[in-house]
Amino acid sequence: MQLALSDDLSGYLIAPDPDAPRLTRAVEGEDHTGQPMRISVVEERPLTIFLNGQEIVTAMTIGDYPEYLALGFLRNQGMLANDEVVRGVDYDEDLETVVVRTDGQTTYEEKLKKKTRTSGCAVGTVFGDMMEGLEGVRLPAVEVKTSDLYALAAQINRTPSLYLEAGAIHGTVLCQGAQPLVYMEDVGRHNAVDKIAGWMLSEGVSAGDKLLYTTGRLTSEMVIKTAMMGIPILASRSGFTAWGVEIARQVGLTLIGRMRGKRFVCLSGEERLLRDADPEAVGEEDHKYRRKGAPT
């Protein structure tokens, strides 16, 4: 298989903009030899999410797509029902707030009292019982071609991104077949997933034929969010946690990790892998595209 040699943004509906001035800042320092240097570092800023008149959470984020982040966070927390009518999503840049308005005035005092600090970077937090909403969830048994996995990894890892520009950030990509569609980044991988969930909710995009690709660890949090979104395949450059694998097997999620070059590991849904590509025909990954968490 011949991997693309140049950056290709064709087919993306949303792709990272590493040149956006609000997302990074140039900082001066010194390198290991004492020489002065100037590098780009990722900005992070607070975003407070309201549901109707109730303050829900303040998240640290890079600040792009705040409306999608708010919608996706509330959806993945079970605070927006499938049949919920969203009347408006109002973002105030000066106040750094997003207000999601619905038909109802549901209160979540008890749910808000019960917080679980997750393993997500940037101090991820979920409310209520982490397993709530997974009862009876069984994802569609969708086959995944290994040729699609290789093609996705090759294109995504070569896409211009904040990670390649400044590091210290996670990426999550919504894909269909071998085509990456929406690429979101944030300081917390949970935020990147929530942005995609918010985009899907806003645009009415179906989940049953999609794959979610992430640069982060395959933890229980990531597996739960993916299952709650109805996406049947989750792939990552990084590794697994035991609970993440256990939940994936429970809900029928195909779970693929440690992807680099021709190598990957599947710990859930192995029977749904369609091995239509010869691994020996896949080139090794160029060192400059390797990300945090890639196996050596």
Secondary structure, DSSP 4 states (H G I P E B T S, - for coil): -PPP-S---TT-SB---TT-TTTEEEEEEE-TTS-EEEEEEE--EEEEEEETTEEEEEEEE--SSHHHHHHHHHHHTT-S-TT--EEEEEEETTTTEEEEEESS----HHHHHSEEE-S-TTT-EEES-TTTT-TT-------EEHHHHHHHHHHHHHS--HHHHH-S-EEEEEEETTEEEEEEEESSHHHHHHHHHHHHHHHT---TT-EEEESS-B-HHHHHHHHHHT--EEEESS-B-HHHHHHHHHHT-EEEEEEETTEEEEEE-GGGEE--S-GGGSPPPPGGG--TT---
